[in-house]
Amino acid sequence: MSKVRAVLVGCGGMANGWLNAESTKKRVVIVGLVDVRIEATKAKIARFGYENIVTGTNLDAVLRETKPEVVFDCTVPEAHCPTTLSALKHGCHVMGEKPMSDTMPNARRMAAAASKAGKTYAVMQNRRYLTGIRALRRFLDRGALGKLVAVHSEFMLGAHFGGFRDIMEHVLLLDMAIHSFDQARFVMRADAQSVYCHEWTPRHSWYKHGPSASAIFEMTDGLVYTYQGSWCAEGCPTTWQCSWRLIGEKGTILWNGDENFRCEIVAGNTGFVRPVKEKKVPLICAKSLSGGHNSGIAHFLDCIRKGAVPETDCTDNIKSLAMVHAAIKSAETGKKTLVKV
């Protein structure tokens, strides 16, 4: 199968995960690099040893010159909409960094533009492609807990990025919580209907706005999902994938977000607290979908070659983004808010 010609936009640190992925190295020819800082494109050329690469600060100009099949969008959230619209206008498929967009109106414009162009636009939700979460969903789909009742996640890290995140509004909800919300939809096989969210900036915070938040989502099928998160919680960190408690009719799973599980299933019907027995969660999943960025990119490339729809196509991912923006609206108004796609 011939390699895919691609232009990557946004040559900051995030781009390294895309360019280092084996699926990119083996299946993609990077023909152009774009960034508002031309020196950033030169740094990527030096780091990855690219030759005969077109670079520039103007995406349209680079696309006209290189005529790629795909655009990889690694820009900051507010640039996702113009970048995607330009790429689609030039007849390119697009895979972009999360979150899909900085606003819901922009996300709707992007999804509509992809539909009109007849092109695929997918979002990088790399945590969907880790072994732990694929194994977890397989375990749940086999009915080990019965029907789910509630899911709770906790994200606690002291992350000192520097740069745009330090001054970004709603930094945790807009830039990071999308991962957790998308994970919740994935494992629960449910979508959010409403949310109540409280957001705050702790007194010791090195972020300007909103590094901590708590949210309660009402999901379809009567499920409830709760999120507790902070990017300025020093010490005793969770994994980047959150720590999780999934409660079902038959028992509970504790998951560290990586590959560590503890599952207890009810083993009797008498006693004030019913007896339980431990049950193993097998780390079994499709190898082609268990590798973060690498598998996300590979899945996207497979889909555009076969005419299939990626798991994180914009038509699905906008439902995860809607959770983010509904949570932000709830935090701003102090009221329960409907989640509207």
Backbone torsions as a table, in degrees:
resi	resn	phi	psi	omega
1	MET	NA	132.3	-177.1
2	SER	-67.1	151.6	179.6
3	LYS	-73.2	153.1	-179.4
4	VAL	-90.9	130.5	175.6
5	ARG	-82.7	128.8	-175.3
6	ALA	-138.6	148.0	169.5
7	VAL	-111.4	133.0	176.6
8	LEU	-105.5	131.0	-179.5
9	VAL	-113.5	129.0	-179.2
10	GLY	97.1	90.2	-171.0
11	CYS	-100.8	37.2	174.5
12	GLY	-83.3	-164.0	-177.1
13	GLY	-63.5	-32.2	-178.9
14	MET	-60.3	-31.9	-176.6
15	ALA	-65.2	-23.8	-177.0
16	ASN	-61.1	-38.8	178.8
17	GLY	-62.4	-35.0	178.1
18	TRP	-71.9	-45.6	-176.0
19	LEU	-75.3	-26.4	178.8
20	ASN	-81.7	-16.2	-176.3
21	ALA	-61.2	137.1	-179.5
22	GLU	-60.3	-35.4	179.3
23	SER	-64.8	-32.2	175.6
24	THR	-71.3	-46.7	-177.2
25	LYS	-62.6	-37.4	-174.6
26	LYS	-90.0	-26.8	-169.7
27	ARG	-121.3	-0.6	-175.6
28	VAL	-128.9	140.5	170.2
29	VAL	-108.4	113.0	177.2
30	ILE	-78.0	114.0	-176.7
31	VAL	-105.0	-10.9	179.8
32	GLY	-157.5	149.3	176.3
33	LEU	-129.8	134.8	-177.9
34	VAL	-130.6	137.0	175.3
35	ASP	-158.7	153.1	177.4
36	VAL	-66.0	-20.6	176.2
37	ARG	-110.2	109.9	-176.4
38	ILE	-61.0	-29.4	179.7
39	GLU	-64.9	-27.2	178.3
40	ALA	-67.6	-36.9	177.5
41	THR	-67.4	-39.4	179.0
42	LYS	-64.6	-37.0	178.8
43	ALA	-64.2	-38.0	178.2
44	LYS	-68.3	-38.2	177.1
45	ILE	-60.4	-43.9	180.0
46	ALA	-66.5	-41.0	-176.8
47	ARG	-68.1	-40.5	-173.6
48	PHE	-103.6	0.8	175.1
49	GLY	67.5	30.1	-180.0
50	TYR	-70.0	148.0	175.2
51	GLU	-128.0	149.4	178.2
52	ASN	56.1	44.2	179.5
53	ILE	-101.6	132.7	174.4
54	VAL	-83.4	131.2	178.8
55	THR	-124.2	158.5	178.0
56	GLY	178.5	174.1	177.3
57	THR	-105.1	-7.2	-179.1
58	ASN	-112.6	111.4	-175.8
59	LEU	-62.0	-45.3	-178.1
60	ASP	-58.1	-41.7	-179.2
61	ALA	-64.9	-42.6	179.8
62	VAL	-67.0	-38.0	179.4
63	LEU	-67.4	-38.7	177.4
64	ARG	-62.8	-37.6	-176.7
65	GLU	-77.6	-38.1	-172.0
66	THR	-96.3	-26.0	-178.9
67	LYS	48.8	60.0	-178.8
68	PRO	-79.2	166.7	174.6
69	GLU	-89.2	-27.7	-173.0
70	VAL	-135.3	146.0	169.1
71	VAL	-118.3	128.7	171.4
72	PHE	-97.7	120.8	-176.1
73	ASP	-104.1	106.1	178.9
74	CYS	-114.3	29.1	-179.3
75	THR	-80.1	178.1	175.7
76	VAL	-74.3	159.0	-172.1
77	PRO	-52.5	-41.3	-176.9
78	GLU	-69.8	-13.6	178.3
79	ALA	-95.3	-5.9	-176.0
80	HIS	-63.1	-41.1	-177.8
81	CYS	-65.1	-55.8	179.8
82	PRO	-61.7	-35.0	178.6
83	THR	-64.4	-47.2	-179.0
84	THR	-65.7	-42.7	-180.0
85	LEU	-62.9	-40.4	177.5
86	SER	-64.2	-44.9	-179.8
87	ALA	-61.6	-44.2	179.5
88	LEU	-65.1	-37.8	178.4
89	LYS	-60.5	-31.8	179.6
90	HIS	-89.6	9.0	175.6
91	GLY	79.9	24.6	-177.8
92	CYS	-101.0	146.9	163.0
93	HIS	-74.3	154.7	-177.0
94	VAL	-132.9	135.6	164.4
95	MET	-125.2	125.9	-173.8
96	GLY	-125.6	160.7	175.7
97	GLU	-66.3	156.8	171.7
98	LYS	-78.3	161.1	-12.8
99	PRO	-72.2	160.4	-177.6
100	MET	-51.2	-43.3	177.6
101	SER	-158.8	170.3	179.5
102	ASP	-81.7	-18.4	178.1
103	THR	-140.3	157.5	176.9
104	MET	-68.5	-41.1	175.9
105	PRO	-56.8	-40.4	177.7
106	ASN	-65.5	-40.2	179.3
107	ALA	-62.4	-40.6	178.4
108	ARG	-65.3	-39.2	177.0
109	ARG	-61.0	-41.7	-178.1
110	MET	-66.3	-44.7	179.2
111	ALA	-64.3	-41.0	179.0
112	ALA	-65.2	-39.1	179.8
113	ALA	-66.2	-38.7	178.4
114	ALA	-65.0	-41.8	178.1
115	SER	-63.1	-45.7	-179.3
116	LYS	-63.3	-38.1	-179.0
117	ALA	-78.0	-15.2	-176.3
118	GLY	69.3	29.8	-178.3
119	LYS	-117.4	159.7	178.3
120	THR	-87.8	131.0	171.3
121	TYR	-126.7	113.0	-179.2
122	ALA	-120.9	159.4	-177.4
123	VAL	-114.9	139.5	179.5
124	MET	-76.4	101.5	171.5
125	GLN	-111.4	75.3	-169.2
126	ASN	-61.8	-24.6	-178.8
127	ARG	-72.0	-14.6	173.6
128	ARG	-68.7	-18.7	-171.7
129	TYR	-108.7	19.1	175.5
130	LEU	-89.5	149.9	-174.8
131	THR	-56.1	-43.6	-175.8
132	GLY	-58.7	-47.5	-175.5
133	ILE	-72.6	-32.9	176.7
134	ARG	-67.4	-41.0	178.4
135	ALA	-66.0	-39.0	179.4
136	LEU	-62.2	-47.4	-178.1
137	ARG	-65.7	-37.0	176.5
138	ARG	-60.4	-42.5	179.7
139	PHE	-63.7	-44.7	179.7
140	LEU	-66.4	-39.9	-179.0
141	ASP	-63.5	-23.1	178.9
142	ARG	-86.9	5.6	171.4
143	GLY	80.3	20.1	-176.0
144	ALA	-60.8	-35.2	179.8
145	LEU	-100.3	3.3	-168.4
146	GLY	71.0	-153.9	177.6
147	LYS	-75.0	138.6	175.0
148	LEU	-65.9	148.8	177.7
149	VAL	-113.4	-46.0	-177.7
150	ALA	-155.5	152.8	177.3
151	VAL	-133.6	134.3	-178.6
152	HIS	-128.3	136.3	178.3
153	SER	-131.5	149.4	179.4
154	GLU	-133.4	128.1	179.5
155	PHE	-123.4	114.3	-176.8
156	MET	-137.7	111.3	178.7
157	LEU	-145.3	152.0	171.3
158	GLY	-105.3	87.0	-171.0
159	ALA	-101.2	114.9	-178.9
160	HIS	-103.3	84.9	-177.0
161	PHE	-77.8	-46.4	-163.8
162	GLY	74.7	173.9	176.0
163	GLY	80.0	-154.7	-169.3
164	PHE	-62.6	-30.2	-177.4
165	ARG	-64.8	-29.3	-177.7
166	ASP	-62.5	-27.3	-177.7
167	ILE	-114.1	2.4	-176.3
168	MET	-73.8	137.1	175.6
169	GLU	-74.9	145.1	179.1
170	HIS	52.1	45.1	-168.4
171	VAL	-60.3	-42.6	-178.5
172	LEU	-69.9	-49.2	-176.7
173	LEU	-64.6	-45.3	-173.5
174	LEU	-79.6	-36.3	-173.1
175	ASP	-97.9	-27.0	-172.6
176	MET	-120.6	-40.2	-172.8
177	ALA	-63.1	-21.1	177.3
178	ILE	-53.7	-37.2	178.6
179	HIS	-60.7	-49.9	-176.9
180	SER	-66.1	-41.9	-179.8
181	PHE	-64.5	-39.9	178.2
182	ASP	-68.7	-38.7	175.1
183	GLN	-60.3	-42.6	-179.0
184	ALA	-62.2	-46.0	177.8
185	ARG	-60.0	-39.4	-177.0
186	PHE	-65.3	-49.5	-176.1
187	VAL	-77.6	-28.5	-177.9
188	MET	-85.9	-17.5	-172.1
189	ARG	51.0	47.8	-177.2
190	ALA	-145.5	159.5	178.5
191	ASP	-120.3	152.9	-177.1
192	ALA	-78.6	143.1	177.3
193	GLN	-112.2	-35.6	178.4
194	SER	-154.6	165.5	-178.3
195	VAL	-151.4	144.8	164.4
196	TYR	-119.4	125.8	-174.7
197	CYS	-134.0	138.0	171.7
198	HIS	-117.3	132.0	-177.3
199	GLU	-126.7	142.9	179.8
200	TRP	-153.0	166.8	177.8
201	THR	-118.5	104.4	-179.5
202	PRO	-58.1	154.0	-174.1
203	ARG	-60.5	-28.0	-177.9
204	HIS	-92.9	4.4	-171.0
205	SER	-63.1	140.1	172.6
206	TRP	-96.8	3.5	172.5
207	TYR	-97.8	149.6	-178.7
208	LYS	-75.2	-35.3	-170.1
209	HIS	-152.6	121.9	165.9
210	GLY	69.0	44.3	176.8
211	PRO	-81.9	-4.1	-179.9
212	SER	-130.2	142.1	-179.0
213	ALA	-158.0	151.7	172.0
214	SER	-130.8	135.5	-176.3
215	ALA	-141.3	143.6	174.1
216	ILE	-120.3	118.9	179.5
217	PHE	-107.3	133.8	166.3
218	GLU	-91.9	122.9	-175.6
219	MET	-106.3	170.6	174.7
220	THR	-64.1	160.4	178.7
221	ASP	64.4	25.4	175.6
222	GLY	74.6	11.2	-178.6
223	LEU	-82.2	156.2	174.8
224	VAL	-125.2	137.0	176.0
225	TYR	-126.6	129.3	176.7
226	THR	-117.6	147.2	-178.3
227	TYR	-131.5	128.2	172.6
228	GLN	-122.0	123.9	-176.2
229	GLY	-146.3	151.2	173.1
230	SER	-156.8	138.9	174.8
231	TRP	-101.0	4.1	176.1
232	CYS	-129.9	43.7	176.3
233	ALA	-104.0	100.5	-176.7
234	GLU	-80.2	132.9	175.6
235	GLY	87.0	151.3	178.0
236	CYS	49.6	54.4	-174.5
237	PRO	-72.8	152.9	166.2
238	THR	-81.7	177.1	168.9
239	THR	-72.4	168.6	176.2
240	TRP	-67.0	-16.2	-179.3
241	GLN	-94.3	8.0	-177.3
242	CYS	79.2	165.1	163.6
243	SER	-105.4	144.5	-168.5
244	TRP	-130.9	147.4	168.7
245	ARG	-127.4	118.7	179.9
246	LEU	-114.1	119.4	-174.7
247	ILE	-109.9	127.1	178.1
248	GLY	-122.9	180.0	-179.6
249	GLU	-62.5	-31.0	-173.7
250	LYS	-102.8	-9.2	-176.7
251	GLY	166.2	-161.5	-172.6
252	THR	-139.5	145.6	171.8
253	ILE	-118.5	131.2	167.0
254	LEU	-102.4	131.8	-177.0
255	TRP	-135.6	129.7	-177.3
256	ASN	-82.6	3.6	-179.6
257	GLY	88.1	-9.9	179.0
258	ASP	-110.5	-108.3	-179.7
259	GLU	-129.0	22.4	-179.3
260	ASN	-108.3	120.0	-178.2
261	PHE	-125.3	149.7	166.6
262	ARG	-136.2	123.7	-176.9
263	CYS	-129.1	131.6	174.7
264	GLU	-125.9	130.7	-178.0
265	ILE	-115.1	139.9	178.2
266	VAL	-59.2	131.7	-174.8
267	ALA	-119.7	9.4	179.7
268	GLY	-166.0	168.6	-176.5
269	ASN	-121.2	23.0	176.6
270	THR	-130.3	163.4	178.2
271	GLY	100.7	148.9	178.4
272	PHE	-57.2	-47.8	169.4
273	VAL	-111.2	119.0	-174.8
274	ARG	-63.3	144.3	177.2
275	PRO	-65.9	150.6	179.6
276	VAL	-131.9	163.0	173.0
277	LYS	-132.6	148.9	179.3
278	GLU	-76.5	146.3	178.0
279	LYS	-133.2	133.7	-178.0
280	LYS	-78.3	138.3	172.5
281	VAL	-99.2	106.6	-176.2
282	PRO	-67.3	135.1	176.9
283	LEU	-83.5	69.1	-177.7
284	ILE	-120.6	128.9	175.8
285	CYS	-161.5	166.9	178.1
286	ALA	-65.8	124.4	-177.8
287	LYS	-59.3	-29.5	-178.2
288	SER	-71.5	-12.8	-178.7
289	LEU	-128.3	51.5	-178.9
290	SER	-148.6	51.2	-176.8
291	GLY	-153.5	37.1	174.2
292	GLY	56.8	-133.5	-178.8
293	HIS	-54.5	-42.7	-176.5
294	ASN	-58.5	-48.1	-179.3
295	SER	-72.5	-34.4	177.3
296	GLY	-61.2	-44.8	179.1
297	ILE	-67.8	-43.1	179.8
298	ALA	-60.9	-43.5	179.3
299	HIS	-61.8	-43.5	177.9
300	PHE	-60.3	-46.9	-179.7
301	LEU	-63.6	-41.8	176.7
302	ASP	-58.0	-43.6	-175.9
303	CYS	-67.2	-41.5	-179.0
304	ILE	-70.5	-27.9	176.7
305	ARG	-73.6	-36.2	-174.9
306	LYS	-96.0	-6.5	-176.7
307	GLY	73.7	25.4	179.9
308	ALA	-96.4	171.3	-178.9
309	VAL	-103.3	122.8	179.3
310	PRO	-65.2	154.5	176.5
311	GLU	-54.5	-38.8	-174.4
312	THR	-105.4	32.9	173.5
313	ASP	-55.5	151.8	-177.0
314	CYS	-56.7	-30.2	-179.3
315	THR	-67.7	-24.3	174.7
316	ASP	-94.6	-44.4	-173.4
317	ASN	-66.1	-24.2	178.7
318	ILE	-62.9	-23.3	177.4
319	LYS	-71.3	-33.9	174.9
320	SER	-72.2	-40.8	178.5
321	LEU	-63.4	-37.1	179.0
322	ALA	-60.3	-32.3	176.2
323	MET	-63.8	-40.7	179.9
324	VAL	-61.5	-51.6	-174.0
325	HIS	-72.9	-29.5	173.2
326	ALA	-67.9	-38.8	177.3
327	ALA	-63.8	-40.9	177.8
328	ILE	-63.0	-44.7	179.3
329	LYS	-62.5	-41.4	178.0
330	SER	-62.7	-41.7	179.5
331	ALA	-64.3	-36.7	-178.7
332	GLU	-74.2	-34.6	-175.9
333	THR	-97.5	-18.9	-176.4
334	GLY	73.4	19.8	-177.1
335	LYS	-125.4	153.2	170.6
336	LYS	-59.7	135.9	-172.4
337	THR	-129.3	137.9	175.4
338	LEU	-71.7	144.5	176.3
339	VAL	-94.3	111.3	-174.0
340	LYS	-116.8	123.8	175.3
341	VAL	-83.8	NA	NA
